[in-house]
């Protein structure tokens, strides 16, 4: 089944190279793309030395929180999840991310 995904990618590449309309990429939903973007932003911030709270303030647009508020904040768990998923994607999970979901 991966062959079909690759053929679609080649078709998009060829269309781009020849100045034609690029067929839509249907592998990821809009929500999956948004989450992937946030995962990359999160890992970039973390690798640049930002704390998880600072990352949450920027990416999730939350205001400054006290230490106790941060410990109880759902945003803390969101950032931890984004970091974990970003690490998994970097260590090879991106291959799975770019495949079409197939029915079993």
Secondary structure in CASP SS format (residue, H / E / C, confidence):
PFRMAT SS
TARGET T0000
AUTHOR 0000-0000-0000
METHOD secondary structure of the structure
MODEL  1
X C 1.00
X H 1.00
X H 1.00
X H 1.00
X H 1.00
X H 1.00
X H 1.00
X H 1.00
X H 1.00
X H 1.00
X H 1.00
X H 1.00
X H 1.00
X H 1.00
X H 1.00
X H 1.00
X H 1.00
X C 1.00
X C 1.00
X C 1.00
X C 1.00
X C 1.00
X C 1.00
X C 1.00
X C 1.00
X C 1.00
X C 1.00
X C 1.00
X C 1.00
X H 1.00
X H 1.00
X H 1.00
X H 1.00
X H 1.00
X H 1.00
X H 1.00
X H 1.00
X H 1.00
X H 1.00
X H 1.00
X H 1.00
X H 1.00
X H 1.00
X H 1.00
X H 1.00
X H 1.00
X H 1.00
X C 1.00
X C 1.00
X C 1.00
X C 1.00
X H 1.00
X H 1.00
X H 1.00
X H 1.00
X H 1.00
X H 1.00
X H 1.00
X H 1.00
X C 1.00
X C 1.00
X C 1.00
X C 1.00
X C 1.00
X C 1.00
X C 1.00
X H 1.00
X H 1.00
X H 1.00
X H 1.00
X H 1.00
X H 1.00
X C 1.00
X H 1.00
X H 1.00
X H 1.00
X H 1.00
X H 1.00
X H 1.00
X H 1.00
X H 1.00
X H 1.00
X H 1.00
X H 1.00
X H 1.00
X H 1.00
X H 1.00
X H 1.00
X H 1.00
X H 1.00
X H 1.00
X H 1.00
X H 1.00
X H 1.00
X H 1.00
X H 1.00
X H 1.00
X C 1.00
X C 1.00
X C 1.00
X C 1.00
X C 1.00
X C 1.00
X C 1.00
END
